[in-house]
Amino acid sequence: MARTRRSVASPPAQRRPEQPYATDSALVVEHDAARLRYDGSNYRLTMRRRLRNTGDEPVTRHLIRIPVDRYPGDPERSNVHYRAHPLTWDELALMATCRGETMRWEAKHDRDAFKEVWLLFDNEHGRFPLYPGESVWIEYAYTVGDDKWGHWFQRAVRLPTEQLEVQLVFPADLDPVVWGTETSMTAEASPLRTPPVRSDDGELRRFTWITTTPALHARYRLEWRFRARPERDTDQGEFR
């Protein structure tokens, strides 16, 4: 009697697990442009970042940090200050956009003087992930009062970055002056290799500083003082 060959079913193909929130590890920042404008009482920070996905998975969120420190030279004083006057979401008025769409955001950490936020590449109308090989501009902005900020603006390079740009805009009648330092993983703070460039435009005074291919993990810190206004508490803080 002939033996009948039994067909063996192939095992089902393994489904690739969904990664709705791919990490930033595959991102390259083609251009990071930060703008801080001071109106005499509040700082409005606007960040524009062109991201490129060099990985194999869609990127659907991007992490940002909002730390403040009014008295960094006196940690206990800062702790007391922010316990009494915590940084709130309402005052930040955080907004983010990408591809002409509003980005949803989710808080990762919510502390009195520190916020960490996921900007999501989606909203109630749909999703717009950053696919492998694509580049896209994102923009986000928020406000911090000078009672919770300081005379400082710092950029920390956490992703491979091709160009970093910072612009500071102040009322000209405050007679601001600006200087900066650079700190790396292997060296303490030293003067910026090129100075911020000043330009006056009516009632505003701008300072622009640009560098290309900044070192990963480097920190670039701009500081200032207002010569036309008596100094209050101006211990320098940190921006990441």
ZADO-1210 file (C-alpha; in nm, 4 decimals, padded with zeros to 6 digits):
<atoms>
<atom x="00.0000" y="00.0000" z="00.0000" code="MET" pos="1"/>
<atom x="00.1430" y="00.3336" z="-00.1032" code="ALA" pos="2"/>
<atom x="00.2285" y="00.5677" z="00.1763" code="ARG" pos="3"/>
<atom x="00.0643" y="00.9076" z="00.1555" code="THR" pos="4"/>
<atom x="00.2975" y="01.2026" z="00.2129" code="ARG" pos="5"/>
<atom x="00.1655" y="01.4348" z="00.4786" code="ARG" pos="6"/>
<atom x="00.2131" y="01.8006" z="00.4000" code="SER" pos="7"/>
<atom x="00.3648" y="01.9985" z="00.6787" code="VAL" pos="8"/>
<atom x="00.2299" y="02.3467" z="00.7232" code="ALA" pos="9"/>
<atom x="00.4881" y="02.6229" z="00.7373" code="SER" pos="10"/>
<atom x="00.4926" y="02.8109" z="01.0649" code="PRO" pos="11"/>
<atom x="00.3287" y="03.1512" z="01.0392" code="PRO" pos="12"/>
<atom x="00.5663" y="03.4384" z="00.9757" code="ALA" pos="13"/>
<atom x="00.6598" y="03.6133" z="01.2941" code="GLN" pos="14"/>
<atom x="00.4932" y="03.9505" z="01.3111" code="ARG" pos="15"/>
<atom x="00.7236" y="04.2388" z="01.3772" code="ARG" pos="16"/>
<atom x="00.6270" y="04.3959" z="01.7076" code="PRO" pos="17"/>
<atom x="00.4790" y="04.7406" z="01.6736" code="GLU" pos="18"/>
<atom x="00.6968" y="05.0210" z="01.8023" code="GLN" pos="19"/>
<atom x="00.4570" y="05.3100" z="01.8456" code="PRO" pos="20"/>
<atom x="00.7128" y="05.5142" z="02.0340" code="TYR" pos="21"/>
<atom x="01.0499" y="05.4565" z="01.8719" code="ALA" pos="22"/>
<atom x="01.3319" y="05.6168" z="02.0655" code="THR" pos="23"/>
<atom x="01.5449" y="05.9101" z="01.9530" code="ASP" pos="24"/>
<atom x="01.8488" y="05.6871" z="01.9038" code="SER" pos="25"/>
<atom x="01.8065" y="05.6765" z="01.5246" code="ALA" pos="26"/>
<atom x="01.7576" y="06.0526" z="01.4881" code="LEU" pos="27"/>
<atom x="02.0019" y="06.3028" z="01.3467" code="VAL" pos="28"/>
<atom x="01.9417" y="06.6753" z="01.3923" code="VAL" pos="29"/>
<atom x="02.0178" y="06.8450" z="01.0624" code="GLU" pos="30"/>
<atom x="01.9506" y="07.1936" z="01.2000" code="HIS" pos="31"/>
<atom x="01.8699" y="07.3036" z="01.5536" code="ASP" pos="32"/>
<atom x="01.7533" y="07.6661" z="01.5740" code="ALA" pos="33"/>
<atom x="01.6624" y="07.8095" z="01.9145" code="ALA" pos="34"/>
<atom x="01.5229" y="08.1564" z="01.9722" code="ARG" pos="35"/>
<atom x="01.4717" y="08.3231" z="02.3086" code="LEU" pos="36"/>
<atom x="01.2919" y="08.6545" z="02.3306" code="ARG" pos="37"/>
<atom x="01.2614" y="08.8578" z="02.6491" code="TYR" pos="38"/>
<atom x="00.9915" y="09.1241" z="02.6820" code="ASP" pos="39"/>
<atom x="01.1009" y="09.2651" z="03.0150" code="GLY" pos="40"/>
<atom x="00.9203" y="09.0122" z="03.2326" code="SER" pos="41"/>
<atom x="00.8752" y="08.6865" z="03.0370" code="ASN" pos="42"/>
<atom x="01.0959" y="08.4677" z="02.8209" code="TYR" pos="43"/>
<atom x="00.9386" y="08.3070" z="02.5148" code="ARG" pos="44"/>
<atom x="01.1421" y="08.0160" z="02.3821" code="LEU" pos="45"/>
<atom x="01.0875" y="07.8862" z="02.0295" code="THR" pos="46"/>
<atom x="01.2717" y="07.5761" z="01.9113" code="MET" pos="47"/>
<atom x="01.2861" y="07.4643" z="01.5484" code="ARG" pos="48"/>
<atom x="01.4515" y="07.1319" z="01.4786" code="ARG" pos="49"/>
<atom x="01.4956" y="06.9469" z="01.1491" code="ARG" pos="50"/>
<atom x="01.5090" y="06.5766" z="01.2295" code="LEU" pos="51"/>
<atom x="01.6228" y="06.2923" z="01.0025" code="ARG" pos="52"/>
<atom x="01.5342" y="05.9303" z="01.0730" code="ASN" pos="53"/>
<atom x="01.8402" y="05.7160" z="01.0004" code="THR" pos="54"/>
<atom x="01.6914" y="05.4001" z="01.1518" code="GLY" pos="55"/>
<atom x="01.4699" y="05.1176" z="01.0284" code="ASP" pos="56"/>
<atom x="01.1496" y="05.2001" z="01.2176" code="GLU" pos="57"/>
<atom x="00.9092" y="05.4942" z="01.2071" code="PRO" pos="58"/>
<atom x="00.9709" y="05.7529" z="01.4781" code="VAL" pos="59"/>
<atom x="00.6499" y="05.8622" z="01.6451" code="THR" pos="60"/>
<atom x="00.7693" y="06.0717" z="01.9409" code="ARG" pos="61"/>
<atom x="01.0524" y="06.3057" z="02.0366" code="HIS" pos="62"/>
<atom x="01.1670" y="06.3870" z="02.3895" code="LEU" pos="63"/>
<atom x="01.2164" y="06.7460" z="02.5067" code="ILE" pos="64"/>
<atom x="01.3223" y="06.8846" z="02.8439" code="ARG" pos="65"/>
<atom x="01.2241" y="07.2060" z="03.0202" code="ILE" pos="66"/>
<atom x="01.4372" y="07.2624" z="03.3314" code="PRO" pos="67"/>
<atom x="01.4564" y="07.5902" z="03.5225" code="VAL" pos="68"/>
<atom x="01.6796" y="07.6985" z="03.8088" code="ASP" pos="69"/>
<atom x="01.6542" y="08.0521" z="03.9384" code="ARG" pos="70"/>
<atom x="01.9348" y="08.0121" z="04.1944" code="TYR" pos="71"/>
<atom x="02.1688" y="07.7375" z="04.0665" code="PRO" pos="72"/>
<atom x="02.4464" y="07.8529" z="04.2973" code="GLY" pos="73"/>
<atom x="02.2198" y="07.7898" z="04.5958" code="ASP" pos="74"/>
<atom x="02.0306" y="07.4584" z="04.5563" code="PRO" pos="75"/>
<atom x="01.8455" y="07.4910" z="04.8863" code="GLU" pos="76"/>
<atom x="01.7215" y="07.8359" z="04.7935" code="ARG" pos="77"/>
<atom x="01.6047" y="07.7027" z="04.4571" code="SER" pos="78"/>
<atom x="01.4219" y="07.4145" z="04.6220" code="ASN" pos="79"/>
<atom x="01.2416" y="07.6492" z="04.8576" code="VAL" pos="80"/>
<atom x="01.1579" y="07.8866" z="04.5732" code="HIS" pos="81"/>
<atom x="01.0072" y="07.6216" z="04.3464" code="TYR" pos="82"/>
<atom x="00.8169" y="07.4510" z="04.6249" code="ARG" pos="83"/>
<atom x="00.6434" y="07.7841" z="04.6815" code="ALA" pos="84"/>
<atom x="00.6309" y="07.8774" z="04.3118" code="HIS" pos="85"/>
<atom x="00.6297" y="07.5600" z="04.0996" code="PRO" pos="86"/>
<atom x="00.6577" y="07.5750" z="03.7232" code="LEU" pos="87"/>
<atom x="00.3109" y="07.4974" z="03.5840" code="THR" pos="88"/>
<atom x="00.1833" y="07.3675" z="03.2527" code="TRP" pos="89"/>
<atom x="-00.0605" y="07.6564" z="03.2268" code="ASP" pos="90"/>
<atom x="00.2111" y="07.9212" z="03.2416" code="GLU" pos="91"/>
<atom x="00.4340" y="07.7286" z="02.9994" code="LEU" pos="92"/>
<atom x="00.1583" y="07.7244" z="02.7347" code="ALA" pos="93"/>
<atom x="00.3535" y="07.4577" z="02.5456" code="LEU" pos="94"/>
<atom x="00.2660" y="07.4253" z="02.1764" code="MET" pos="95"/>
<atom x="00.4222" y="07.2024" z="01.9089" code="ALA" pos="96"/>
<atom x="00.3701" y="07.1574" z="01.5332" code="THR" pos="97"/>
<atom x="00.4975" y="06.9323" z="01.2538" code="CYS" pos="98"/>
<atom x="00.4028" y="06.9191" z="00.8838" code="ARG" pos="99"/>
<atom x="00.1485" y="07.1929" z="00.9496" code="GLY" pos="100"/>
<atom x="-00.0193" y="06.9779" z="01.2145" code="GLU" pos="101"/>
<atom x="-00.0482" y="07.0302" z="01.5876" code="THR" pos="102"/>
<atom x="00.1461" y="06.7669" z="01.7807" code="MET" pos="103"/>
<atom x="-00.0017" y="06.6075" z="02.0888" code="ARG" pos="104"/>
<atom x="00.2254" y="06.5868" z="02.3892" code="TRP" pos="105"/>
<atom x="00.2467" y="06.3714" z="02.6982" code="GLU" pos="106"/>
<atom x="00.4268" y="06.4542" z="03.0210" code="ALA" pos="107"/>
<atom x="00.6991" y="06.2068" z="03.1135" code="LYS" pos="108"/>
<atom x="00.8206" y="06.3853" z="03.4268" code="HIS" pos="109"/>
<atom x="00.6432" y="06.6685" z="03.6055" code="ASP" pos="110"/>
<atom x="00.8486" y="06.8307" z="03.8799" code="ARG" pos="111"/>
<atom x="00.8387" y="07.1744" z="04.0382" code="ASP" pos="112"/>
<atom x="01.1432" y="07.2932" z="03.8395" code="ALA" pos="113"/>
<atom x="01.1684" y="07.0332" z="03.5655" code="PHE" pos="114"/>
<atom x="00.9410" y="06.9026" z="03.2919" code="LYS" pos="115"/>
<atom x="01.0160" y="06.6230" z="03.0483" code="GLU" pos="116"/>
<atom x="00.7748" y="06.5829" z="02.7589" code="VAL" pos="117"/>
<atom x="00.7114" y="06.3471" z="02.4681" code="TRP" pos="118"/>
<atom x="00.6090" y="06.5334" z="02.1544" code="LEU" pos="119"/>
<atom x="00.3935" y="06.2901" z="01.9580" code="LEU" pos="120"/>
<atom x="00.3744" y="06.2720" z="01.5804" code="PHE" pos="121"/>
<atom x="-00.0037" y="06.2502" z="01.5878" code="ASP" pos="122"/>
<atom x="-00.3165" y="06.4354" z="01.6930" code="ASN" pos="123"/>
<atom x="-00.6912" y="06.3756" z="01.7053" code="GLU" pos="124"/>
<atom x="-00.7068" y="06.3948" z="01.3254" code="HIS" pos="125"/>
<atom x="-00.4423" y="06.1348" z="01.2416" code="GLY" pos="126"/>
<atom x="-00.0793" y="06.0251" z="01.2526" code="ARG" pos="127"/>
<atom x="00.2231" y="06.1641" z="01.0684" code="PHE" pos="128"/>
<atom x="00.5248" y="05.9550" z="01.1782" code="PRO" pos="129"/>
<atom x="00.8783" y="06.0235" z="01.0614" code="LEU" pos="130"/>
<atom x="00.9630" y="05.7274" z="00.8390" code="TYR" pos="131"/>
<atom x="01.3132" y="05.5894" z="00.7729" code="PRO" pos="132"/>
<atom x="01.5080" y="05.8161" z="00.5384" code="GLY" pos="133"/>
<atom x="01.2739" y="06.1123" z="00.5859" code="GLU" pos="134"/>
<atom x="01.3521" y="06.4552" z="00.7297" code="SER" pos="135"/>
<atom x="01.1006" y="06.6932" z="00.8838" code="VAL" pos="136"/>
<atom x="01.0874" y="07.0217" z="01.0744" code="TRP" pos="137"/>
<atom x="00.9258" y="07.0298" z="01.4150" code="ILE" pos="138"/>
<atom x="00.8664" y="07.3454" z="01.6169" code="GLU" pos="139"/>
<atom x="00.7710" y="07.3924" z="01.9784" code="TYR" pos="140"/>
<atom x="00.7458" y="07.6943" z="02.2039" code="ALA" pos="141"/>
<atom x="00.6767" y="07.7809" z="02.5659" code="TYR" pos="142"/>
<atom x="00.6923" y="08.0739" z="02.8095" code="THR" pos="143"/>
<atom x="00.8741" y="08.1131" z="03.1419" code="VAL" pos="144"/>
<atom x="00.8626" y="08.4218" z="03.3640" code="GLY" pos="145"/>
<atom x="01.1896" y="08.5819" z="03.4726" code="ASP" pos="146"/>
<atom x="01.0990" y="08.4999" z="03.8327" code="ASP" pos="147"/>
<atom x="01.1670" y="08.1348" z="03.7412" code="LYS" pos="148"/>
<atom x="01.4409" y="08.1759" z="03.4820" code="TRP" pos="149"/>
<atom x="01.7718" y="08.3630" z="03.4918" code="GLY" pos="150"/>
<atom x="02.0306" y="08.5332" z="03.2719" code="HIS" pos="151"/>
<atom x="02.1298" y="08.2191" z="03.0832" code="TRP" pos="152"/>
<atom x="02.0488" y="08.0001" z="02.7845" code="PHE" pos="153"/>
<atom x="02.2154" y="07.6628" z="02.7407" code="GLN" pos="154"/>
<atom x="02.1991" y="07.4009" z="02.4664" code="ARG" pos="155"/>
<atom x="02.3038" y="07.0433" z="02.5335" code="ALA" pos="156"/>
<atom x="02.3855" y="06.8277" z="02.2303" code="VAL" pos="157"/>
<atom x="02.2130" y="06.4951" z="02.2980" code="ARG" pos="158"/>
<atom x="02.1738" y="06.3778" z="01.9383" code="LEU" pos="159"/>
<atom x="02.4189" y="06.3921" z="01.6452" code="PRO" pos="160"/>
<atom x="02.3759" y="06.7490" z="01.5198" code="THR" pos="161"/>
<atom x="02.4925" y="06.9112" z="01.1971" code="GLU" pos="162"/>
<atom x="02.4189" y="07.2761" z="01.2771" code="GLN" pos="163"/>
<atom x="02.3265" y="07.4526" z="01.5997" code="LEU" pos="164"/>
<atom x="02.1952" y="07.8088" z="01.6038" code="GLU" pos="165"/>
<atom x="02.0923" y="08.0296" z="01.8952" code="VAL" pos="166"/>
<atom x="01.9313" y="08.3731" z="01.8777" code="GLN" pos="167"/>
<atom x="01.8670" y="08.5955" z="02.1781" code="LEU" pos="168"/>
<atom x="01.6370" y="08.8966" z="02.1445" code="VAL" pos="169"/>
<atom x="01.6174" y="09.1651" z="02.4147" code="PHE" pos="170"/>
<atom x="01.4738" y="09.5150" z="02.4516" code="PRO" pos="171"/>
<atom x="01.7515" y="09.7468" z="02.3372" code="ALA" pos="172"/>
<atom x="01.6796" y="09.9946" z="02.6174" code="ASP" pos="173"/>
<atom x="01.8054" y="09.7361" z="02.8692" code="LEU" pos="174"/>
<atom x="02.1487" y="09.7640" z="02.7035" code="ASP" pos="175"/>
<atom x="02.2189" y="09.3880" z="02.7112" code="PRO" pos="176"/>
<atom x="02.5637" y="09.2339" z="02.6716" code="VAL" pos="177"/>
<atom x="02.6171" y="08.8630" z="02.5951" code="VAL" pos="178"/>
<atom x="02.9028" y="08.6140" z="02.6305" code="TRP" pos="179"/>
<atom x="02.9266" y="08.2354" z="02.6187" code="GLY" pos="180"/>
<atom x="03.1119" y="07.9208" z="02.7195" code="THR" pos="181"/>
<atom x="03.1498" y="07.5660" z="02.5917" code="GLU" pos="182"/>
<atom x="03.1766" y="07.2533" z="02.8073" code="THR" pos="183"/>
<atom x="03.2565" y="06.9067" z="02.6729" code="SER" pos="184"/>
<atom x="03.2903" y="06.5569" z="02.8153" code="MET" pos="185"/>
<atom x="03.6666" y="06.6069" z="02.8361" code="THR" pos="186"/>
<atom x="03.7088" y="06.9755" z="02.9214" code="ALA" pos="187"/>
<atom x="03.5694" y="07.2305" z="03.1621" code="GLU" pos="188"/>
<atom x="03.3980" y="07.5497" z="03.0521" code="ALA" pos="189"/>
<atom x="03.5972" y="07.7626" z="02.8088" code="SER" pos="190"/>
<atom x="03.5004" y="08.0669" z="02.5985" code="PRO" pos="191"/>
<atom x="03.3018" y="08.0031" z="02.2828" code="LEU" pos="192"/>
<atom x="03.5324" y="07.9743" z="01.9840" code="ARG" pos="193"/>
<atom x="03.3360" y="08.2445" z="01.8027" code="THR" pos="194"/>
<atom x="03.1464" y="08.5311" z="01.9653" code="PRO" pos="195"/>
<atom x="02.7722" y="08.5931" z="01.9349" code="PRO" pos="196"/>
<atom x="02.7038" y="08.8443" z="01.6577" code="VAL" pos="197"/>
<atom x="02.5089" y="09.1519" z="01.7633" code="ARG" pos="198"/>
<atom x="02.2561" y="09.3364" z="01.5454" code="SER" pos="199"/>
<atom x="02.0246" y="09.6229" z="01.6426" code="ASP" pos="200"/>
<atom x="01.6752" y="09.6587" z="01.4981" code="ASP" pos="201"/>
<atom x="01.4905" y="09.9581" z="01.6364" code="GLY" pos="202"/>
<atom x="01.3787" y="09.8748" z="01.9893" code="GLU" pos="203"/>
<atom x="01.5315" y="09.5255" z="01.9785" code="LEU" pos="204"/>
<atom x="01.8862" y="09.3992" z="02.0112" code="ARG" pos="205"/>
<atom x="01.9694" y="09.0541" z="01.8726" code="ARG" pos="206"/>
<atom x="02.2597" y="08.8241" z="01.9396" code="PHE" pos="207"/>
<atom x="02.3113" y="08.5273" z="01.7054" code="THR" pos="208"/>
<atom x="02.5536" y="08.2410" z="01.7507" code="TRP" pos="209"/>
<atom x="02.6006" y="07.9456" z="01.5122" code="ILE" pos="210"/>
<atom x="02.8249" y="07.6404" z="01.5144" code="THR" pos="211"/>
<atom x="02.8485" y="07.3384" z="01.2838" code="THR" pos="212"/>
<atom x="02.8948" y="06.9721" z="01.3788" code="THR" pos="213"/>
<atom x="02.8989" y="07.0370" z="01.7543" code="PRO" pos="214"/>
<atom x="03.0441" y="06.7583" z="01.9634" code="ALA" pos="215"/>
<atom x="02.7998" y="06.5075" z="02.1073" code="LEU" pos="216"/>
<atom x="02.7294" y="06.5783" z="02.4773" code="HIS" pos="217"/>
<atom x="02.8803" y="06.9269" z="02.4503" code="ALA" pos="218"/>
<atom x="02.7018" y="07.2130" z="02.6270" code="ARG" pos="219"/>
<atom x="02.6965" y="07.5637" z="02.4859" code="TYR" pos="220"/>
<atom x="02.5911" y="07.8291" z="02.7324" code="ARG" pos="221"/>
<atom x="02.5107" y="08.1935" z="02.6629" code="LEU" pos="222"/>
<atom x="02.4875" y="08.4393" z="02.9520" code="GLU" pos="223"/>
<atom x="02.4034" y="08.8071" z="02.9714" code="TRP" pos="224"/>
<atom x="02.3390" y="09.1066" z="03.1871" code="ARG" pos="225"/>
<atom x="02.1351" y="09.4219" z="03.1412" code="PHE" pos="226"/>
<atom x="02.3565" y="09.7219" z="03.1979" code="ARG" pos="227"/>
<atom x="02.0618" y="09.9629" z="03.2080" code="ALA" pos="228"/>
<atom x="01.8760" y="09.7763" z="03.4833" code="ARG" pos="229"/>
<atom x="02.0016" y="09.7169" z="03.8374" code="PRO" pos="230"/>
<atom x="02.0932" y="09.3552" z="03.8924" code="GLU" pos="231"/>
<atom x="01.8451" y="09.1528" z="04.0902" code="ARG" pos="232"/>
<atom x="01.9141" y="08.7854" z="04.1613" code="ASP" pos="233"/>
<atom x="02.1111" y="08.6798" z="03.8570" code="THR" pos="234"/>
<atom x="02.2685" y="08.3490" z="03.9534" code="ASP" pos="235"/>
<atom x="02.2983" y="08.1626" z="03.6310" code="GLN" pos="236"/>
<atom x="02.0777" y="07.8680" z="03.5432" code="GLY" pos="237"/>
<atom x="02.0803" y="07.5967" z="03.2837" code="GLU" pos="238"/>
<atom x="01.8843" y="07.5095" z="02.9720" code="PHE" pos="239"/>
<atom x="01.8823" y="07.1638" z="02.8153" code="ARG" pos="240"/>
</atoms>
